[in-house]
């Protein structure tokens, strides 16, 4: 299937027409779309009902276009800013199009620069569209509870978690065989034995408890065994990312890798964080690729104005005024291939001034 993206002057900013050439079966009213990234680390799917980084998720999302109508050799689809706001110019995206996930046609196409509204559009209303390819997260396994119970058991038998005490058949609590311990009210002693041993035992237990508490508060019990330390290497970063941490955590870990002198590990963590929607990580990546800040011999081997602009724009759309200014300067320098660079530079200059004025409470010039 071949896809062509157009934005006629009659359409408002953020609205586009997709001409999809190929056979699409079914009624146009039932047509659904699934858009996803082509990242080597795994596809991320667009959810128009999300905002910022939350618009890209790990499971398939299907949504209904504004309009779908048959055209010669295919179908014409209209998308709005709640979709196009999240797509980066010059990036390649995958798309599935059809009336059901099972019969949908799949293709990929580059996203061109388009006119967008000055402010982020409100998210689309979430749709209940089934996706048979999405995988539910596994439920917690019972094995972990059984292993934990074996560690707590002295004799090696599993300890039952959440087990209820079973009352005796008569419904009355039974007495113990020990002559010194009774259930319920203690009757007067008729055996002539003294209660002194019992009191001495209780006193000994009390002293042991007090001694333990004193040892704890004096620092004896404050030492908690630490878990394994994260290795500040590329291998350590890859091992950390296997657990799919939150993007914000990965960005914070990247700063620690920088401090430890592991720029390659920090770069890997920022790539992951930026794909997860972290604007700070995206801004740092933009600076690494920016020809104006490029450092030969660093983790990035070649400066790339288009790559830098994509990362700057991601951070700028999240409201970062520093990224807005950096993007405007880069577009004005002529070091990108964007055809709308001069106009976009003016737009992001104005957006940066507006963002800083909002932050300081002063009107923008």
Short mmCIF file of the C-alpha atoms (twelve columns), coordinates in Angstrom:
data_MODEL
# 
_entry.id   MODEL 
# 
loop_
_atom_site.group_PDB 
_atom_site.id 
_atom_site.type_symbol 
_atom_site.label_atom_id 
_atom_site.label_alt_id 
_atom_site.label_comp_id 
_atom_site.label_asym_id 
_atom_site.label_seq_id 
_atom_site.Cartn_x 
_atom_site.Cartn_y 
_atom_site.Cartn_z 
_atom_site.pdbx_PDB_model_num 
ATOM 1   C CA . UNK A 1   0.000   0.000   0.000  1 
ATOM 2   C CA . UNK A 2   1.349   3.419   -0.981 1 
ATOM 3   C CA . UNK A 3   0.582   6.423   1.261  1 
ATOM 4   C CA . UNK A 4   0.783   10.096  0.285  1 
ATOM 5   C CA . UNK A 5   0.367   12.850  2.907  1 
ATOM 6   C CA . UNK A 6   -1.063  16.199  1.816  1 
ATOM 7   C CA . UNK A 7   -2.111  19.364  3.632  1 
ATOM 8   C CA . UNK A 8   -4.082  21.606  1.276  1 
ATOM 9   C CA . UNK A 9   -4.220  25.325  2.205  1 
ATOM 10  C CA . UNK A 10  -7.945  24.941  2.846  1 
ATOM 11  C CA . UNK A 11  -7.303  22.681  5.828  1 
ATOM 12  C CA . UNK A 12  -6.688  24.140  9.277  1 
ATOM 13  C CA . UNK A 13  -3.265  23.610  10.963 1 
ATOM 14  C CA . UNK A 14  -2.803  20.042  12.110 1 
ATOM 15  C CA . UNK A 15  -5.284  18.533  9.629  1 
ATOM 16  C CA . UNK A 16  -3.986  16.341  6.767  1 
ATOM 17  C CA . UNK A 17  -5.273  14.042  4.033  1 
ATOM 18  C CA . UNK A 18  -3.772  10.574  3.535  1 
ATOM 19  C CA . UNK A 19  -4.232  9.005   0.120  1 
ATOM 20  C CA . UNK A 20  -3.819  5.241   0.604  1 
ATOM 21  C CA . UNK A 21  -3.551  3.357   -2.684 1 
ATOM 22  C CA . UNK A 22  -4.489  -0.305  -2.351 1 
ATOM 23  C CA . UNK A 23  -7.405  -2.613  -1.710 1 
ATOM 24  C CA . UNK A 24  -9.243  -1.883  1.555  1 
ATOM 25  C CA . UNK A 25  -12.211 -4.149  2.190  1 
ATOM 26  C CA . UNK A 26  -15.264 -3.288  4.247  1 
ATOM 27  C CA . UNK A 27  -17.428 -0.260  4.936  1 
ATOM 28  C CA . UNK A 28  -15.652 3.101   5.193  1 
ATOM 29  C CA . UNK A 29  -17.560 3.872   8.407  1 
ATOM 30  C CA . UNK A 30  -15.815 0.915   10.088 1 
ATOM 31  C CA . UNK A 31  -12.289 1.888   8.991  1 
ATOM 32  C CA . UNK A 32  -9.667  1.969   11.766 1 
ATOM 33  C CA . UNK A 33  -6.014  3.072   11.843 1 
ATOM 34  C CA . UNK A 34  -3.026  1.924   13.888 1 
ATOM 35  C CA . UNK A 35  0.151   4.093   13.765 1 
ATOM 36  C CA . UNK A 36  3.469   2.955   15.235 1 
ATOM 37  C CA . UNK A 37  7.156   3.905   15.311 1 
ATOM 38  C CA . UNK A 38  9.914   2.007   13.525 1 
ATOM 39  C CA . UNK A 39  12.360  2.172   16.462 1 
ATOM 40  C CA . UNK A 40  14.948  -0.641  16.557 1 
ATOM 41  C CA . UNK A 41  14.297  -1.090  20.262 1 
ATOM 42  C CA . UNK A 42  10.651  -2.018  19.669 1 
ATOM 43  C CA . UNK A 43  7.566   -0.416  18.188 1 
ATOM 44  C CA . UNK A 44  5.604   2.215   20.116 1 
ATOM 45  C CA . UNK A 45  1.954   2.740   19.229 1 
ATOM 46  C CA . UNK A 46  0.151   6.078   19.011 1 
ATOM 47  C CA . UNK A 47  -2.771  6.589   21.379 1 
ATOM 48  C CA . UNK A 48  -4.465  9.912   20.426 1 
ATOM 49  C CA . UNK A 49  -6.219  9.962   23.798 1 
ATOM 50  C CA . UNK A 50  -2.846  10.428  25.559 1 
ATOM 51  C CA . UNK A 51  -0.796  13.601  26.027 1 
ATOM 52  C CA . UNK A 52  2.950   14.139  25.701 1 
ATOM 53  C CA . UNK A 53  4.963   10.979  26.270 1 
ATOM 54  C CA . UNK A 54  1.822   9.108   27.329 1 
ATOM 55  C CA . UNK A 55  0.582   9.219   23.718 1 
ATOM 56  C CA . UNK A 56  3.083   6.484   22.753 1 
ATOM 57  C CA . UNK A 57  2.363   3.127   24.377 1 
ATOM 58  C CA . UNK A 58  3.674   -0.426  24.096 1 
ATOM 59  C CA . UNK A 59  0.428   -2.139  23.049 1 
ATOM 60  C CA . UNK A 60  -1.468  -1.692  19.777 1 
ATOM 61  C CA . UNK A 61  -3.982  1.167   19.659 1 
ATOM 62  C CA . UNK A 62  -6.623  1.520   16.933 1 
ATOM 63  C CA . UNK A 63  -8.547  4.731   16.345 1 
ATOM 64  C CA . UNK A 64  -11.145 6.088   13.939 1 
ATOM 65  C CA . UNK A 65  -10.084 8.811   11.442 1 
ATOM 66  C CA . UNK A 66  -12.086 12.023  11.089 1 
ATOM 67  C CA . UNK A 67  -13.183 10.986  7.618  1 
ATOM 68  C CA . UNK A 68  -12.664 8.023   5.302  1 
ATOM 69  C CA . UNK A 69  -14.010 7.805   1.781  1 
ATOM 70  C CA . UNK A 70  -13.172 5.704   -1.266 1 
ATOM 71  C CA . UNK A 71  -11.038 7.211   -3.973 1 
ATOM 72  C CA . UNK A 72  -9.632  5.948   -7.249 1 
ATOM 73  C CA . UNK A 73  -7.503  2.923   -6.431 1 
ATOM 74  C CA . UNK A 74  -7.771  3.226   -2.671 1 
ATOM 75  C CA . UNK A 75  -9.142  5.341   0.165  1 
ATOM 76  C CA . UNK A 76  -8.816  8.969   1.313  1 
ATOM 77  C CA . UNK A 77  -8.391  9.447   5.061  1 
ATOM 78  C CA . UNK A 78  -8.426  12.694  7.090  1 
ATOM 79  C CA . UNK A 79  -6.491  12.995  10.366 1 
ATOM 80  C CA . UNK A 80  -6.633  15.822  12.911 1 
ATOM 81  C CA . UNK A 81  -4.117  17.539  15.211 1 
ATOM 82  C CA . UNK A 82  -4.793  15.096  18.061 1 
ATOM 83  C CA . UNK A 83  -2.871  12.625  15.843 1 
ATOM 84  C CA . UNK A 84  -0.472  14.756  13.801 1 
ATOM 85  C CA . UNK A 85  0.816   16.713  16.824 1 
ATOM 86  C CA . UNK A 86  2.694   13.596  17.977 1 
ATOM 87  C CA . UNK A 87  4.376   12.804  14.613 1 
ATOM 88  C CA . UNK A 88  7.900   14.051  13.918 1 
ATOM 89  C CA . UNK A 89  8.833   15.435  10.486 1 
ATOM 90  C CA . UNK A 90  11.149  13.225  8.400  1 
ATOM 91  C CA . UNK A 91  10.548  10.234  10.699 1 
ATOM 92  C CA . UNK A 92  9.302   6.960   9.221  1 
ATOM 93  C CA . UNK A 93  6.147   5.451   10.721 1 
ATOM 94  C CA . UNK A 94  4.276   2.221   10.200 1 
ATOM 95  C CA . UNK A 95  0.529   2.121   9.644  1 
ATOM 96  C CA . UNK A 96  -2.148  -0.564  9.628  1 
ATOM 97  C CA . UNK A 97  -5.409  0.312   7.906  1 
ATOM 98  C CA . UNK A 98  -8.574  -1.742  7.697  1 
ATOM 99  C CA . UNK A 99  -11.982 -2.533  9.112  1 
ATOM 100 C CA . UNK A 100 -10.531 -5.109  11.538 1 
ATOM 101 C CA . UNK A 101 -7.048  -5.897  12.868 1 
ATOM 102 C CA . UNK A 102 -7.136  -9.319  11.201 1 
ATOM 103 C CA . UNK A 103 -7.698  -7.974  7.651  1 
ATOM 104 C CA . UNK A 104 -5.824  -4.656  7.910  1 
ATOM 105 C CA . UNK A 105 -3.230  -3.682  5.305  1 
ATOM 106 C CA . UNK A 106 0.193   -2.652  6.646  1 
ATOM 107 C CA . UNK A 107 2.649   -0.140  5.181  1 
ATOM 108 C CA . UNK A 108 5.279   2.400   6.193  1 
ATOM 109 C CA . UNK A 109 5.852   5.970   5.038  1 
ATOM 110 C CA . UNK A 110 7.873   9.120   5.923  1 
ATOM 111 C CA . UNK A 111 6.029   11.897  7.722  1 
ATOM 112 C CA . UNK A 112 6.494   15.318  6.058  1 
ATOM 113 C CA . UNK A 113 6.665   18.742  7.755  1 
ATOM 114 C CA . UNK A 114 3.163   20.192  8.119  1 
ATOM 115 C CA . UNK A 115 1.487   23.251  9.632  1 
ATOM 116 C CA . UNK A 116 0.525   22.659  13.259 1 
ATOM 117 C CA . UNK A 117 -1.560  24.691  15.720 1 
ATOM 118 C CA . UNK A 118 0.319   26.967  18.127 1 
ATOM 119 C CA . UNK A 119 -0.886  25.060  21.207 1 
ATOM 120 C CA . UNK A 120 -1.163  21.344  21.884 1 
ATOM 121 C CA . UNK A 121 -4.639  20.067  20.963 1 
ATOM 122 C CA . UNK A 122 -6.844  18.337  23.548 1 
ATOM 123 C CA . UNK A 123 -6.516  14.542  23.526 1 
ATOM 124 C CA . UNK A 124 -9.007  12.495  21.574 1 
ATOM 125 C CA . UNK A 125 -11.688 10.553  23.385 1 
ATOM 126 C CA . UNK A 126 -10.528 7.031   24.136 1 
ATOM 127 C CA . UNK A 127 -12.069 4.362   21.908 1 
ATOM 128 C CA . UNK A 128 -12.966 0.796   22.787 1 
ATOM 129 C CA . UNK A 129 -11.345 -0.879  19.776 1 
ATOM 130 C CA . UNK A 130 -10.290 -4.537  20.233 1 
ATOM 131 C CA . UNK A 131 -6.746  -5.431  19.251 1 
ATOM 132 C CA . UNK A 132 -6.071  -9.156  19.254 1 
ATOM 133 C CA . UNK A 133 -2.308  -8.660  18.977 1 
ATOM 134 C CA . UNK A 134 -1.969  -6.740  22.241 1 
ATOM 135 C CA . UNK A 135 -0.606  -8.814  25.107 1 
ATOM 136 C CA . UNK A 136 -1.831  -8.447  28.637 1 
ATOM 137 C CA . UNK A 137 0.897   -8.288  31.299 1 
ATOM 138 C CA . UNK A 138 1.368   -11.633 33.081 1 
ATOM 139 C CA . UNK A 139 -0.184  -12.079 36.481 1 
ATOM 140 C CA . UNK A 140 2.139   -12.538 39.470 1 
ATOM 141 C CA . UNK A 141 3.216   -16.167 39.744 1 
ATOM 142 C CA . UNK A 142 2.643   -18.259 42.831 1 
ATOM 143 C CA . UNK A 143 6.217   -19.584 42.621 1 
ATOM 144 C CA . UNK A 144 7.639   -16.418 44.135 1 
ATOM 145 C CA . UNK A 145 5.356   -16.717 47.159 1 
ATOM 146 C CA . UNK A 146 6.272   -20.370 47.610 1 
ATOM 147 C CA . UNK A 147 9.995   -19.619 47.394 1 
ATOM 148 C CA . UNK A 148 9.627   -16.853 49.960 1 
ATOM 149 C CA . UNK A 149 7.713   -19.177 52.239 1 
ATOM 150 C CA . UNK A 150 10.446  -21.825 51.975 1 
ATOM 151 C CA . UNK A 151 13.071  -19.284 53.081 1 
ATOM 152 C CA . UNK A 152 11.000  -18.381 56.134 1 
ATOM 153 C CA . UNK A 153 10.331  -22.011 57.091 1 
ATOM 154 C CA . UNK A 154 12.842  -23.541 59.506 1 
ATOM 155 C CA . UNK A 155 12.074  -27.102 58.564 1 
ATOM 156 C CA . UNK A 156 12.000  -26.603 54.810 1 
ATOM 157 C CA . UNK A 157 8.220   -26.958 54.487 1 
ATOM 158 C CA . UNK A 158 6.349   -24.110 52.815 1 
ATOM 159 C CA . UNK A 159 4.728   -21.665 55.198 1 
ATOM 160 C CA . UNK A 160 1.082   -21.030 54.331 1 
ATOM 161 C CA . UNK A 161 0.314   -17.362 53.602 1 
ATOM 162 C CA . UNK A 162 -3.149  -16.143 54.546 1 
ATOM 163 C CA . UNK A 163 -4.185  -19.414 56.209 1 
ATOM 164 C CA . UNK A 164 -7.039  -19.140 58.694 1 
ATOM 165 C CA . UNK A 165 -7.009  -20.713 62.125 1 
ATOM 166 C CA . UNK A 166 -9.402  -23.646 62.410 1 
ATOM 167 C CA . UNK A 167 -11.456 -23.750 65.608 1 
ATOM 168 C CA . UNK A 168 -11.971 -27.034 67.421 1 
ATOM 169 C CA . UNK A 169 -15.017 -29.115 66.605 1 
ATOM 170 C CA . UNK A 170 -16.694 -28.252 69.876 1 
ATOM 171 C CA . UNK A 171 -16.350 -24.510 69.241 1 
ATOM 172 C CA . UNK A 172 -14.586 -24.104 72.610 1 
ATOM 173 C CA . UNK A 173 -10.905 -23.322 72.814 1 
ATOM 174 C CA . UNK A 174 -8.979  -26.248 74.246 1 
ATOM 175 C CA . UNK A 175 -6.680  -26.029 77.258 1 
ATOM 176 C CA . UNK A 176 -2.977  -26.783 77.042 1 
ATOM 177 C CA . UNK A 177 -1.413  -29.628 78.947 1 
ATOM 178 C CA . UNK A 178 0.986   -27.338 80.813 1 
ATOM 179 C CA . UNK A 179 -0.163  -26.853 84.444 1 
ATOM 180 C CA . UNK A 180 1.041   -23.219 84.419 1 
ATOM 181 C CA . UNK A 181 -0.827  -21.959 81.303 1 
ATOM 182 C CA . UNK A 182 -4.617  -21.719 81.105 1 
ATOM 183 C CA . UNK A 183 -7.085  -20.470 78.522 1 
ATOM 184 C CA . UNK A 184 -9.612  -18.048 79.901 1 
ATOM 185 C CA . UNK A 185 -9.774  -17.114 83.569 1 
ATOM 186 C CA . UNK A 186 -7.174  -18.820 85.743 1 
ATOM 187 C CA . UNK A 187 -8.752  -20.756 88.637 1 
ATOM 188 C CA . UNK A 188 -7.256  -20.664 92.072 1 
ATOM 189 C CA . UNK A 189 -4.188  -22.886 92.344 1 
ATOM 190 C CA . UNK A 190 -4.774  -26.024 94.408 1 
ATOM 191 C CA . UNK A 191 -1.576  -27.859 93.501 1 
ATOM 192 C CA . UNK A 192 0.596   -25.905 95.913 1 
ATOM 193 C CA . UNK A 193 3.083   -24.995 93.165 1 
ATOM 194 C CA . UNK A 194 4.575   -21.483 93.147 1 
ATOM 195 C CA . UNK A 195 4.027   -19.027 90.230 1 
ATOM 196 C CA . UNK A 196 7.514   -17.611 90.728 1 
ATOM 197 C CA . UNK A 197 9.122   -19.548 87.804 1 
ATOM 198 C CA . UNK A 198 6.507   -18.163 85.441 1 
ATOM 199 C CA . UNK A 199 7.122   -14.590 86.558 1 
ATOM 200 C CA . UNK A 200 10.893  -15.037 86.255 1 
ATOM 201 C CA . UNK A 201 10.462  -16.332 82.692 1 
ATOM 202 C CA . UNK A 202 8.246   -13.406 81.745 1 
ATOM 203 C CA . UNK A 203 10.760  -10.982 83.239 1 
ATOM 204 C CA . UNK A 204 13.592  -12.597 81.255 1 
ATOM 205 C CA . UNK A 205 11.631  -12.263 78.020 1 
ATOM 206 C CA . UNK A 206 10.885  -8.611  78.786 1 
ATOM 207 C CA . UNK A 207 14.566  -7.889  79.413 1 
ATOM 208 C CA . UNK A 208 15.514  -9.549  76.132 1 
ATOM 209 C CA . UNK A 209 12.970  -7.429  74.238 1 
ATOM 210 C CA . UNK A 210 14.256  -4.230  75.843 1 
ATOM 211 C CA . UNK A 211 17.845  -5.165  75.074 1 
ATOM 212 C CA . UNK A 212 16.989  -5.863  71.449 1 
ATOM 213 C CA . UNK A 213 15.175  -2.558  71.098 1 
ATOM 214 C CA . UNK A 214 18.129  -0.702  72.574 1 
ATOM 215 C CA . UNK A 215 20.523  -2.428  70.185 1 
ATOM 216 C CA . UNK A 216 18.326  -1.452  67.232 1 
ATOM 217 C CA . UNK A 217 18.002  2.222   68.157 1 
ATOM 218 C CA . UNK A 218 21.728  2.484   68.850 1 
ATOM 219 C CA . UNK A 219 22.408  1.504   65.253 1 
ATOM 220 C CA . UNK A 220 22.839  -2.244  65.380 1 
ATOM 221 C CA . UNK A 221 19.748  -2.875  63.262 1 
ATOM 222 C CA . UNK A 222 20.040  0.087   60.902 1 
ATOM 223 C CA . UNK A 223 22.303  -1.693  58.463 1 
ATOM 224 C CA . UNK A 224 20.084  -3.072  55.703 1 
ATOM 225 C CA . UNK A 225 21.798  -5.271  53.151 1 
ATOM 226 C CA . UNK A 226 22.068  -3.366  49.901 1 
ATOM 227 C CA . UNK A 227 21.029  -4.833  46.592 1 
ATOM 228 C CA . UNK A 228 23.477  -5.282  43.728 1 
ATOM 229 C CA . UNK A 229 25.011  -2.041  42.506 1 
ATOM 230 C CA . UNK A 230 24.339  -0.937  38.920 1 
ATOM 231 C CA . UNK A 231 27.447  -1.344  36.811 1 
ATOM 232 C CA . UNK A 232 28.268  1.956   35.086 1 
ATOM 233 C CA . UNK A 233 29.005  0.423   31.685 1 
ATOM 234 C CA . UNK A 234 27.121  -0.158  28.444 1 
ATOM 235 C CA . UNK A 235 26.450  -3.728  29.571 1 
ATOM 236 C CA . UNK A 236 25.122  -2.396  32.869 1 
ATOM 237 C CA . UNK A 237 22.831  0.044   31.062 1 
ATOM 238 C CA . UNK A 238 21.467  -2.714  28.822 1 
ATOM 239 C CA . UNK A 239 20.844  -4.944  31.810 1 
ATOM 240 C CA . UNK A 240 18.995  -2.119  33.555 1 
ATOM 241 C CA . UNK A 241 16.792  -1.478  30.495 1 
ATOM 242 C CA . UNK A 242 15.732  -5.132  30.305 1 
ATOM 243 C CA . UNK A 243 13.304  -4.406  33.165 1 
ATOM 244 C CA . UNK A 244 11.582  -1.641  31.109 1 
ATOM 245 C CA . UNK A 245 12.023  1.119   33.748 1 
ATOM 246 C CA . UNK A 246 10.039  4.387   33.570 1 
ATOM 247 C CA . UNK A 247 11.482  6.957   31.165 1 
ATOM 248 C CA . UNK A 248 12.081  9.463   33.980 1 
ATOM 249 C CA . UNK A 249 14.122  6.919   35.960 1 
ATOM 250 C CA . UNK A 250 16.217  6.080   32.905 1 
ATOM 251 C CA . UNK A 251 16.940  9.783   32.323 1 
ATOM 252 C CA . UNK A 252 18.074  10.192  35.932 1 
ATOM 253 C CA . UNK A 253 20.298  7.116   35.651 1 
ATOM 254 C CA . UNK A 254 21.861  8.631   32.508 1 
ATOM 255 C CA . UNK A 255 23.136  11.569  34.588 1 
ATOM 256 C CA . UNK A 256 24.809  9.103   36.980 1 
ATOM 257 C CA . UNK A 257 26.496  7.373   34.024 1 
ATOM 258 C CA . UNK A 258 27.798  10.762  32.876 1 
ATOM 259 C CA . UNK A 259 29.276  11.385  36.321 1 
ATOM 260 C CA . UNK A 260 30.872  7.932   36.303 1 
ATOM 261 C CA . UNK A 261 32.549  8.637   32.953 1 
ATOM 262 C CA . UNK A 262 30.401  6.287   30.859 1 
ATOM 263 C CA . UNK A 263 29.015  8.446   28.008 1 
ATOM 264 C CA . UNK A 264 28.054  5.399   25.911 1 
ATOM 265 C CA . UNK A 265 25.889  4.009   28.709 1 
ATOM 266 C CA . UNK A 266 24.345  7.436   29.284 1 
ATOM 267 C CA . UNK A 267 23.582  7.771   25.557 1 
ATOM 268 C CA . UNK A 268 21.826  4.393   25.517 1 
ATOM 269 C CA . UNK A 269 19.702  5.353   28.534 1 
ATOM 270 C CA . UNK A 270 18.740  8.710   26.996 1 
ATOM 271 C CA . UNK A 271 17.678  7.047   23.758 1 
ATOM 272 C CA . UNK A 272 15.333  4.836   25.773 1 
ATOM 273 C CA . UNK A 273 14.066  7.763   27.867 1 
ATOM 274 C CA . UNK A 274 13.445  9.978   24.820 1 
ATOM 275 C CA . UNK A 275 11.445  7.223   23.124 1 
ATOM 276 C CA . UNK A 276 9.404   7.053   26.294 1 
ATOM 277 C CA . UNK A 277 8.590   10.773  26.043 1 
ATOM 278 C CA . UNK A 278 11.173  12.287  28.404 1 
ATOM 279 C CA . UNK A 279 11.817  15.847  27.170 1 
ATOM 280 C CA . UNK A 280 15.057  16.372  29.114 1 
ATOM 281 C CA . UNK A 281 16.650  13.305  27.515 1 
ATOM 282 C CA . UNK A 282 15.468  14.446  24.070 1 
ATOM 283 C CA . UNK A 283 16.990  17.907  24.589 1 
ATOM 284 C CA . UNK A 284 20.380  16.449  25.554 1 
ATOM 285 C CA . UNK A 285 20.334  14.147  22.514 1 
ATOM 286 C CA . UNK A 286 19.506  17.125  20.306 1 
ATOM 287 C CA . UNK A 287 22.543  18.964  21.621 1 
ATOM 288 C CA . UNK A 288 24.780  15.956  20.932 1 
ATOM 289 C CA . UNK A 289 23.700  15.906  17.271 1 
ATOM 290 C CA . UNK A 290 23.541  19.711  16.833 1 
ATOM 291 C CA . UNK A 291 26.374  20.865  14.534 1 
ATOM 292 C CA . UNK A 292 26.720  24.014  16.673 1 
ATOM 293 C CA . UNK A 293 27.532  21.920  19.775 1 
ATOM 294 C CA . UNK A 294 29.004  18.798  18.199 1 
ATOM 295 C CA . UNK A 295 32.194  17.440  19.786 1 
ATOM 296 C CA . UNK A 296 34.374  15.247  17.520 1 
ATOM 297 C CA . UNK A 297 35.394  11.973  19.138 1 
ATOM 298 C CA . UNK A 298 32.333  11.884  21.379 1 
ATOM 299 C CA . UNK A 299 29.605  9.300   21.650 1 
ATOM 300 C CA . UNK A 300 27.944  10.714  18.489 1 
ATOM 301 C CA . UNK A 301 30.303  10.143  15.570 1 
ATOM 302 C CA . UNK A 302 28.785  12.618  13.080 1 
ATOM 303 C CA . UNK A 303 26.750  15.795  13.503 1 
ATOM 304 C CA . UNK A 304 23.242  15.602  12.047 1 
ATOM 305 C CA . UNK A 305 21.096  18.721  11.866 1 
ATOM 306 C CA . UNK A 306 17.888  16.860  11.024 1 
ATOM 307 C CA . UNK A 307 18.357  14.411  13.893 1 
ATOM 308 C CA . UNK A 308 19.083  17.269  16.292 1 
ATOM 309 C CA . UNK A 309 15.995  19.150  15.108 1 
ATOM 310 C CA . UNK A 310 13.793  16.094  15.697 1 
ATOM 311 C CA . UNK A 311 14.995  15.723  19.296 1 
ATOM 312 C CA . UNK A 312 14.822  19.472  19.982 1 
ATOM 313 C CA . UNK A 313 11.289  19.551  18.607 1 
ATOM 314 C CA . UNK A 314 10.224  16.676  20.870 1 
ATOM 315 C CA . UNK A 315 11.407  18.618  23.928 1 
ATOM 316 C CA . UNK A 316 10.000  21.884  22.580 1 
ATOM 317 C CA . UNK A 317 6.536   20.396  22.190 1 
ATOM 318 C CA . UNK A 318 6.691   19.481  25.880 1 
ATOM 319 C CA . UNK A 319 7.096   23.198  26.706 1 
ATOM 320 C CA . UNK A 320 10.875  23.422  27.210 1 
ATOM 321 C CA . UNK A 321 11.859  27.029  26.265 1 
ATOM 322 C CA . UNK A 322 15.572  26.167  26.038 1 
ATOM 323 C CA . UNK A 323 14.790  23.469  23.470 1 
ATOM 324 C CA . UNK A 324 12.550  25.916  21.579 1 
ATOM 325 C CA . UNK A 325 15.376  28.438  21.291 1 
ATOM 326 C CA . UNK A 326 17.911  25.765  20.301 1 
ATOM 327 C CA . UNK A 327 15.525  24.484  17.622 1 
ATOM 328 C CA . UNK A 328 14.920  27.992  16.260 1 
ATOM 329 C CA . UNK A 329 18.671  28.679  16.042 1 
ATOM 330 C CA . UNK A 330 19.293  25.356  14.305 1 
ATOM 331 C CA . UNK A 331 16.528  25.894  11.759 1 
ATOM 332 C CA . UNK A 332 17.788  29.421  11.071 1 
ATOM 333 C CA . UNK A 333 21.354  28.145  10.500 1 
ATOM 334 C CA . UNK A 334 20.386  26.273  7.329  1 
ATOM 335 C CA . UNK A 335 21.949  23.025  8.590  1 
ATOM 336 C CA . UNK A 336 18.745  21.012  8.195  1 
ATOM 337 C CA . UNK A 337 16.903  19.779  5.116  1 
ATOM 338 C CA . UNK A 338 13.525  21.083  6.260  1 
ATOM 339 C CA . UNK A 339 11.772  23.111  3.613  1 
ATOM 340 C CA . UNK A 340 9.846   25.139  6.202  1 
ATOM 341 C CA . UNK A 341 12.921  25.970  8.311  1 
ATOM 342 C CA . UNK A 342 12.706  29.817  8.080  1 
ATOM 343 C CA . UNK A 343 9.028   29.922  9.047  1 
ATOM 344 C CA . UNK A 344 9.459   27.295  11.745 1 
ATOM 345 C CA . UNK A 345 12.387  29.222  13.255 1 
ATOM 346 C CA . UNK A 346 10.195  32.297  13.705 1 
ATOM 347 C CA . UNK A 347 7.439   30.176  15.208 1 
ATOM 348 C CA . UNK A 348 9.720   28.562  17.796 1 
ATOM 349 C CA . UNK A 349 11.366  31.893  18.669 1 
ATOM 350 C CA . UNK A 350 7.934   33.295  19.479 1 
ATOM 351 C CA . UNK A 351 6.966   30.138  21.371 1 
ATOM 352 C CA . UNK A 352 10.129  30.371  23.507 1 
ATOM 353 C CA . UNK A 353 9.443   34.013  24.358 1 
ATOM 354 C CA . UNK A 354 5.865   33.170  25.277 1 
ATOM 355 C CA . UNK A 355 6.940   30.231  27.456 1 
ATOM 356 C CA . UNK A 356 9.503   32.313  29.338 1 
ATOM 357 C CA . UNK A 357 7.003   35.140  29.831 1 
ATOM 358 C CA . UNK A 358 4.491   32.687  31.236 1 
ATOM 359 C CA . UNK A 359 7.099   31.278  33.620 1 
ATOM 360 C CA . UNK A 360 8.108   34.731  34.923 1 
ATOM 361 C CA . UNK A 361 4.616   36.218  34.912 1 
ATOM 362 C CA . UNK A 362 5.660   39.011  32.567 1 
ATOM 363 C CA . UNK A 363 3.971   39.716  29.209 1 
ATOM 364 C CA . UNK A 364 5.972   38.642  26.175 1 
ATOM 365 C CA . UNK A 365 7.265   41.482  23.921 1 
# 
